[in-house]
Amino acid sequence: MFCSFCVIGLLHAMAAGLTPARLVLAVASLGALLAIQLLYFSRPSVDMQALRSRNGYLMLGAQAALGYLPLLEFGQAWINMPSFLAGSVLLVLPRPAAWVLFGTIVAGMGAIQAALGGEVLDICYTTVGAALGGLSVFLLTSLARLVNELHLARRELADRAVADERLRFAKDLHDLLGLNLSSIAFKGEVAHRLVHRDPDLAKTALADITAVARRALSDVRSVASEYRERSLEQESRVAQSVLSASDVDVRLDLDRPDLPAEPLGVLATALHEAVANMLRHSRVRRCDITLRASPDVVSLEVVNDGAGDGDDPAAAGWGNGIRRLAARAQNLGGTVTAGPEAPGRFRLRVELPLPAPGGDAPVAEAAPSPQLSGRLAHGLLTTVFAGFGVAAVIHLFYLTESAGHLALTVGALAGILALQLGYFSRPTTVLRSRRSQALLVAQAALVYLPLIELGPNWVSLPGLLAGSALLVLRPAFGLPAFAAVVASIAAVRGGFTTDPGDLPFNVLATINTGTLVFGLTWLTRLTGELESTRHRLAEVAVTEERLRFARDLHDLLGLSLSAIALKTELTDRLLVVDPGRAADELAEILVLCRHALADVRSVASGHQQLSLDEESRAAHAALTAADVEVDMRMHHDNLPVQVRTVLAVVLREGVTNVLRHSKVEHCEITLRQQDRSVVLEIVNDGVRAPGERSRPARREPGGNGIRNLSERVSALGGELTAESRPGGRFRLRAVVPS
């Protein structure tokens, strides 16, 4: 489009009669103007920061000089060239200053036309042409750059979605595991003090630790899987059980509505959060839990009598929980309110709108793109196409003053523009369809049929028809149709005009308009498709992050929580037989609990740099507590952090799998360096029970945990094998380059 625009300018200059020297000057000026536009302002890889730098303003000055100074030499022939400057101003300068200067340039072109002796029609035609040229330059460049920037920004957008997902996971970890692990630590300290003084109370505390540890393991699976929301029915049963055990009078009044998964999950989380916070307040004596559902809204109210004077949600420890709950409810179009009410009562109310049958729940509107939005692009496209119609009417006034011809032309132009703007250039239109082809025929009729009546006064917009043909028809048919429209213009104008410059001008103008229609419509539609694609890319990245997070939860927390559960059962058996050893086991439980809390922070923050030495000591302690004879030989020099972390995770997973098999009696753990690699082997005798047939050896790692480990090891260029060995033994072997 830019090239044909310059060729039209050159044709005007040549029509004015140029000497060879002036022709060379015109070609050089047009070439420089075109080079600045194509190689700098309209190059997609040039970012906005570069455009708004000193170099950008210098290039803008050069373009202004090339747009205006040749007017002194070429006059009327150069009248349209400042259109490039008008478009570049919109690209470089910040709004609204850019639009003010754009209007000034357009108005100035009308003033220059008047100074050159133009009539009113000339001034109007030049002003409209300058505005259309500037908007076309801006739109084509902006949309092409936007497409390029969307391609480049997709990773950044995906990473941002991953960061949001990680933050949500961290919140879930805090809600689900923090309280449980803190409870284990507290009850462990109590049991440790009671081992010698009151074994019965210590036994009760140990039973509580075992229950909490198993619940924490269940919570790990809940967060890691991420494929199911909390069950409202289950949460209500748990709430009644836990509060009743704490001497709280619970009144449940629950409708049993058939709700979508998302509202149910939010309500269940609200109930879980409310009960957890109530348990922090010993003065709570009564709690009323009410769930009501109507066709349009569902509400949950939790009211208790544990609020003191001056209590507020933040002071009562509700701050973060309420904010997280409110954010989830807001995403569904709902509200959360929480606060004290007289006398000494505290109320939490969650209200969520319900989608209509077959509909979707309301969601928050996405933030608009900081770049040229699809709505603005379509609005400017509409302005440009409407401007084509205005320019055509002005052109008609040059040819005739017949009221009938004016009315017929305006009516045909209105129909052509209505089809173009209301159908062909609408982003949601299905272009490759029979309906589109039929309307393309209708548009062609509006373009050509008035020719029968108008004859040499025929003014239409054949460029819109040519561009629509490229949009609607497949390339094998669209390109010939485009060429046919251009050829028809040459044939018609060749039969009516004797001006040798008129024919190439009309042909180039049709080509220019057709390519502009196709380019603007296609790029506007593509922008919408890319905006949709970037969301899908972000969703894929989030899914990958969920899988990674689930793997980290499994790898990092599984051993600690399993070991805590095993040790509490062992300690329970030792309380009467060997109180001293029971106290030692309780001390190790406290260490494991602190280790698990550190792991929670590690997973939530995303920085898992595990200590191989600490993991080996934890593995030895866990296996010993399970009455497994351990032979551990760890020989290694300083290893890279990534290698140490992966080997530590492999050690955890291997020991966790050993602890799942009660038949294991002996386990060998060996770490050694050889050549340029480090080898970790975990061998145990838990494959075959007495009387059972041994399983066939397998080389492919099985189970989610082993598959996760295989991915981690492979990422470092290593290899993981898991296989049965003769004699009922099982070996897990990891080889990682060091």
N, C-alpha and C positions, 0 to 999 in steps of 0.2 A: 504494500500500500504506500509506504513512504517513497519507494523508488518511482512508482507511477505518478505520485503527486509531484515529484521533482521533474519528471519528464513533461508533465502538463505545463509546469512553469517554463521549462525550456522551449516548448512549442510556442507559448505566448511570446517569449522573447524573440524567437526566430521570426514569428509573424510580424513583429515590429520592424524587421529589416536590420540585420546586424552585419557589421563588418567582421572579417575573420578575427581581428584582435578582440572585439567585443564578444564574439561567440566563445572564444577561448576563456575570457573573463567570466562569462555566464556559466560555462561548464565547470570551471574551477570553483566558483562560488557555490554552485549547487552541490558539487562533489564534497566540498568541505562541510557544508551544512548537513548533508546526508550522513557523512562519516561521524560527525559529532553526535548526531541523533542515534545512529545505529550502534556505534562502537562505545558510546559512553552512557548517555541518558537512557537508552532503551535496551541496554545489555542486561539480561536477567541476573547475571552474577554480581552486578554492582549493587551493594546494599545502600540503605538510606543514609547511614552514617557517612559513607564515602561521598554520596551526592551532596550532603549538606556540609561538606568540608570546604576548605579554601579552594581546592582544585575544582570542586563542583561549581562554586560561584564564578570562578575564572572561566570555566567552560560555558556557563550561562551567559557571561559577558561576551564571549566570542560568538555565541549563537545569535545574540542580540545584534552584534555588529554585522554579521552575515545576513541577518534578516532585514535590517533597515538601511545600511549604507548603499547596497546595490540599487535601492530605490532611486537614488540620485542619478544613476546611470541608465537604469532600465524603465523606471517609472511604472506605468500601469501593468507591464508584463511581470513585474515582481510583487504585485500587490498581495498575493496569498502566502508568500514565504514566511512572514512573521508568525504564521500558525504554529510552526515548530516551537518557537519561543513560548507561545501561550501554553502549549501542552507541557513543556519542560518546566515552566514556572510552577504548575500544579504538582509536578513530581518532586521538586527540590524544596520549595519554600513551605513552611508550616502553615496550616490553616488557622484562621481565616484570611491571613495576609495573602496567601496564594490566590484565593478566589478574587480578592480585591484587585490584585495586579492583573489577573487573567481578564477581568472585566475591563480594566483600563486598556490593556493591549487590544482587545476586541473593539472597544469604542474608538481607540486611536486609529485602527484600520479604517473605520468609517470616516473619521476626520481626514485621513490621508487621501482617501478616495474623493472626498469633497474638494480637497485642495488641488487634486489633479483634474478638477473640472467635471466630476461625475454628476449625473442626475440623481434624483431621489431613489430610483430603482437601483442604480449602480451602488449607491451608498448602502441600501438595505441588503442587496445581494452580497456585497463584499463583507459586511458585518456578520451576516448569517454564515457565510463561508468560513470566515476566520474563526468563529465560535465552533462550528462543526469540525474544522481541521484540528483545532487545539484540543477539543474533547476527545477526538479520535486518537490523537497521539497519546494523550493521558490514559485513556481506557486500555488501548492495546498494550502499552508498556506496563501499566499497573497490573493488569490481569496476567500477562505473561510472567511478570516478576512474582506475583502472588503464587502462581502455580509452582514456580521454582522454589520459592521460600517454603511452601507447604511440604514439598519433597524433602528439603533440607531440614525442616523443623520436626519431621515426624518422630525422630529418635528423642528429641528434647521433650516433645509432648508425651511420648510413651514413658520416658523417665519420670516426668512429673506425675503421671498417673500411678507409676510404681511407688513413688515417694508417698503419695496419698494413701495407697493401699498398705504400705509398710506402717504408716502412722496409725491406720485403723487396726492393723494387727497388733501393734504395740499396746493400743488401748484395750483390745480384747485380752491380751496377755495380762495386763494389769488387773482387769476386772475378774478374769477367770482363775488365774494362778497366784497372783500376789497375795490375796487374802488366805487362800488355802495353805501356801507355803509359810506365811507368817503364823498361821494357826498351828502348823506342825512344829515350828520352832518354839512357840510359846508352850505348847503342851509337852514338848520334849524336855524343856527346862524344868517344868513342874514335875514330870515323871522322874527326872534325874535326881531332884531333891527328895522325892518320896520313896526311892528304891529301898533305903534302909529303914526309914521311919514308918512308912505305911504301904506295904507291898500291895494291898488290895486297891488303894486309890491309884497307885502307880499303874496297876494292871488296867484299871478303867481308862487312864490317860493314854496308855499304849493302844487300847482298842480304838480310842478316838483318833489317834495318829494313823492307824492302819486304815480306818474308814476315810479320813481326809486324804491320805495318799492315793487311795484307789479312786476317789472322786477327782483328784487332780489329774490322774492318768486319763480319766474319762474326758476331762476338760481339754487336755492336750489333744486328744483325738477329735474333739469338737472343733477346736480352732484350726487344727491341721487339715482336717478334711474340707472345711469351708463349704460343704455341700448340703448342710441342713441348718435351719434355724433352730433356736430353742423351742421346745414344746411348751405351749402355754398350759396345757393340762398337767404336764409333768411338773412344771414350775409351781403350779397352784398346790399340788400334792406335797411337794417338797416344802413349800412355804408353811402349809398347815402343820406338817410334821415338825419342822425345825422350831417354829414359833411356839407350838404347844409344849415341846420339850424344854423351852426356855420360860415356861410359866406365863405365856402370853395368851390371853383369851382371844381366839381368832374367830371372826365371823366371815364366812365366804358366801357371796351371793353372785354367782357367775352364770350369765347366759352362755349357751354353747353354740355360738354362731359358726357358720361355715365361712371362714375368712381366708383371703389369699395369704400366701406364705409370708410376704414382707410385713404386713400389719401384725400378723400373729407373732413374728419374731421380735418386733419392736415392743409389743405388749408384754411378751414373756421376759424380755430383757429388763423392762421397767419393773416388773414384779420382782425379778431376781435382785435388781439394784435396791429396791425399797426394802426387801427383807434383809439384805446384807447390811444396810445402814441402820435398820432397827436393832439388829443384834449388837451394834456398837453402843446402844443406849440401854442401860440396865433398868431405867425407870419406866420403860414401856410396859404397860399392863394389858392394854386392849388394842386390837387392830381389826379394822373393817376393810375388807377387800371386795370391791364391787365392779362387775363387768357388765356393760350394757351395750347392746347393738341395735341399730335401726337400719333401714335400707340405705341410708346415706352416710352414717357415721357410727363409729364404735369408740367407746370410752372406757378407761380403766381408772378407778379411784382407789388409792390406798391411804387410809386415815388411821393414825395412831395417836395415843395420848402421851407421847414421850417428849413433846416440845417444851422447852423451858422459856422463861422470859428472855426476850431478845434473841432467841434462836433464829437463824436463817439458814438456807440451804448450804451456803459456803461454809459458815461456821460449824455446821453439823457434819462436815465432811462430804457434803453432797455436791460441791462445786463442779468438779471434773465430771462426775457421773451424770449430773443433770445436763451439763453442756453437751456431752456426747449423746445422751438420749435425745435431747432437743434437736441436735443436728440430724439424727436419723429420722426423727418424726418430721422435721421440716422438709426433708427430701421427699417425703410422701404427702406433703401438703398439710401436715398436722401440727399440733401445738403440745407443749409440755409446760405445766405450771406446778410449782412446788413452793411451799412456805407455811409458816405457822398461822394458826387461826385460834381465836379464843374459844374456850379457856384451855390452854396448854395442849392444844391438838396440832398435829402436823398433817398436811394433806398433799399428796402427789396425784396429779390428774394428767392423764395422757389421752388426747382426743385425736383420732385419725379419720379422715374422709375415706369412704369406701368407693371403689370404682363401680360404674354402672355395669350391669350384666354384659359380659363380652368386651368391656372396656378395660383400660389400664388405669392404674393409680396415678394421680397427678404427680408430676415431677417438677423439680426446680428448673427454671429456664436457664439454658446454657448462656454463659457470658458471651457477648459479641466479640468477634475477632478484632484485634487491634489493627489489622490491615484493612484494605479495601473490602468492605463486606459485600456479600452477595446482593443485599437489598440496594445498597448505594450503586453497585455496578449495574444492576438492572434498571435503576432509575436514570442513570446517565445514558445507558443504552437507549432507553425510551426517548430521552431528550434528543439524542443524535438522530434517531430515525424520524422523529417528528420534525426535526430541523430539515431533513431531506425533503419532507413534504412542503414546508414553508419555502425552501429554496426553489422547488419545482414550480410553485404558484408564482413566485416572483419572476422566474424565467418566462412563464406564460405571458406575463404582462408585456414582455419585450416583443412578443409575437402577435398578440391580438388584444382587442378591447371588447370582443364579442361577449355579451352576457351569457349566451347559451354555451359557448365554448368554455367560458370560465366555470359555469355551473357543472357542466359535464366533467371537466378535468378535476375540479375539487371533489366531486362525488366519487370518481374513480380512485383518486389518490386516498380519500378517506377509507374506502373499502380495502385498498392494498395495505395501508398502514394498520387497519384493524386486524386483518389476517396476520400481518407480520408480528405486531406487538401482542395481540390476544392469543395467538396460537404458535406460530413457528419459533418465535424467540422467547416463549414462556418456558422457564426452566423445567417445569414438570411435564411438558408435552412429550408423548411418545412419537418421535419423528418418523421412525421406520414402520409405517402402518398404512393400511388402505385409506383411512380417513385423511391422513396427511397428504397422500398422493392426490386424493380427490380435491382437497383444498388448494393444493398446488396448481391444479388445473383451473380452479376458480380464480386464483391470483393471476394466472396467465391470461385469462379472459379479461380481467379488469385492466391488465396492462395493454393488451393489443386491440381489443374490440373498439375502444374510443378512437383508434386510428382511422376507422372507416368514416367517421363524421368529422374528425378534426383535421385530417390530412397533414399539410405542412405545419399546422399549429399544434401538432401532437406533442404533448409533454407528459411523460409518465415516469415511473421509477423502475425501469427494467433491472437495475442492479439488485433490488430487493428480490425479484424473481430469480435472478441468477444465483444469489447467495442461498435462497431457500431451496433451490434445486440441489445444491451441494449438501445441504443439511438433510434433506428428505431421502434422496436417492442414493443408492450405493455408488461408490466411485466409478464403477464401470459404466453407469448411466448418468451419474451426476456431472462428471466432467464434460462429456459430450453435450449435455443439456446446457451447462454453463457456456460452453463455446457457441452453441446454437443461438443463445440469447444475445451474446456479443456480436455474432455475425448478423443477426437480424437488425441490430441497431445500425451496423455499417450499411446494410442494404437499404434500410428505410431512409437514413440521413443522406446516403449517397444519391437517392432519387429526388430529394427535396432541396439540397443545398448546392450552391456553386462555389462556396468558400472552401478552399483546399485545407484550411486549418480546422474547419468545423468537424470534419469526419474523424480524424484521430482524437480530437478532444472528447467527443461523445463516446468513442470506443473506450478510451482510457478511463473516462469517468465511470462508465458502466463496470469495467473491470475493477476499478477502485472501490466502488460502492458494493459490488458483489463480494469481493474478498473481505471487506470490512464487516458486512452483515454476517458472513460465515464465521469470521474470526471472533467477533464480539460475542455472538450467540454461543458458539462452541466453547469459548474460554469461560464465559459466565456459567454455562452448564457444568463444565469441567471443575470449576471452583467449588460448586456445591458437592459434586461427587468426591472431590479430594477432602473436603471438610468432613464428609461422612466416613471416608476411608481412614482419616487420621484417628477418628474415634475407635474404629475397629482395630487399628494398630495398637492403640493404647489399651484396649481390652485384651488383646493377645498378650501384651507385655504384662498386664496385671495377672492374667492367668498363669504365665510363667513364674511371676513372683509368688503367687499363691503356692505353686508346686514347690518352689525353692524354700519358701517359708515352712511348708509342711514337712519337707525333708529335714530342715534344720531342727524343727521341734522334735521330730522323731529321733534324730541322731543325738541331740544335745541333752534332752530332758528324759528320754526313755530310761537310760541307765540309772540316773539319780533317783527317779521316782520308784523304779522297780527295786533298787537297793534299799530305799527307805522302807518300803512295804515288807521286804524280806527281813530286814533287821528288826523291825518292830515285832514281827512274829517270833523271831529268835529270842528277842529280849523278853517277850511275854513268857516263853518257856523257861528262861533262865532266872526269872525273878525269885522263885522259891529255891531252885537248885543251887544257883551261884549268883547271889546279889552283886558281888564285886564285878564279875564279868558283864552282868546286865547293865551296871552303871557305865562300864567302858563302851558297850554297844550303844547306849543312849548318847554318849558323848560323840560317837562317830555319826549317829543320826543327825545330830545338830550340825556337824561339819558338812554332811551331805546336803542338808537343807539349805545352808548358806551357799553351797556350791550351786544348787539348783536355782536359787534366787539370782545368783550371778549369771547363770545361763539364760534366764529369762531376760535380763537386761541385755545380754549379748545378742540374743536373737532379735529382740526388739530394735536394737540400735544398728544391727546389720554388720557388726564388727566381731567376727568369731575368730579370735586368735587364741586357740586353746594351747594349754601347756601339756606336752606329751608326758613329762614327768608326773604331773599331778594326775593325769588320766591313768597312768600305770599304777600309781598308788591307790587311786579310787577303785580301779578294776581288781587289784589284789585284795583290797578290803571287802569288796562286794562278793567275790568268789569265796573267800574264806568264810564269810558269814553264812554262805549257802552250803557249807561243809564240802567244798570242792578243794581238792589238793591242787595247789598252784605251783608251777615251775616257771618262773619268769626270768628271762635273761634279756636285758635291754642294753645294747652296746651301739652307741652312735656318737658322732662328733656334732659340731654345730650344724644344724640343718636350716634351710630357708623356712621362713614363717609359714608359707603356704603348705610346704611339705609336712612340717610338724603338725599343722592343724588337720590336714587330711588324714595323716596317720593316727592322730588322736581320735578323730571321728571313727575311723575304721576299728580302732581298739574298743571304743565304746559300743559300737554296733555288734562287734564280735562277742564281747562279754555279755551284752544284753541278750543275745541269742542263746548263749550258753546257759544263762540263768532261767531261760524258759523251759529247759529240759531237766526235770528232776532226776533223770538217770545219770547225769554227768557226775563222774567221781574224780576225774583228773583232767587238768587243762594245762597245756604248755603254750607259753607266749614268748616269742623270740623276735627280737629286732636286731638286724645286723646290716652293715654296709658292705657292698661288694661292687667292685669296679666303680661305675658312675651312678649307681642306684642304691636304694635302701629297700630292704625286704622286711615286711612284717608278716609273721605267721602265727595263727591261733589254731591250735589243734586240741580237740577234746574227744572223749570216748562216749559221747551220748547219742550216737546214731542208732545203735541196735540194742534193743532190750532183750532179755533172755527169752528164747523161743520165737523171736521175730526174725523174719528174713531181712537181710541187709538190703538197703536201697541201692539201686544201680548208681554208679558214679555219674555225675553230671558236671559239665564244664560251664554251663550257662548259669550265671547268678540268678537266684530266684528270690521271690519275696520283695516287697517294696523297699525294705531297709537295704537289702543287698543290691538292688537295682540302683538305689540312690548312691550307695557307696561306689558302685561301678562308674556312675556318671562323674562323681568327684575325682576318682582316680584317673579316669580317662582324660579329664580336663587338664591334668598335669602331664599327660603323655605316658601314663603308667598303665598297668593291667591288674585286674582283680579277678581271682578265681575262687570258686567255692565248690568243694567236691567231697564226696565220701571216699574214705580210704579203707584198705583192708583192716580187719580186726575191729570193725564197728567204730571207726574213728572218722571225725569230720575235720577238714582243714579249710580255713579261710586264709588266703595268701594275697598280699598286696605288694606290688613292685612299682616303686615310684622313682623317676630320675632325681638324683640329688644335686 
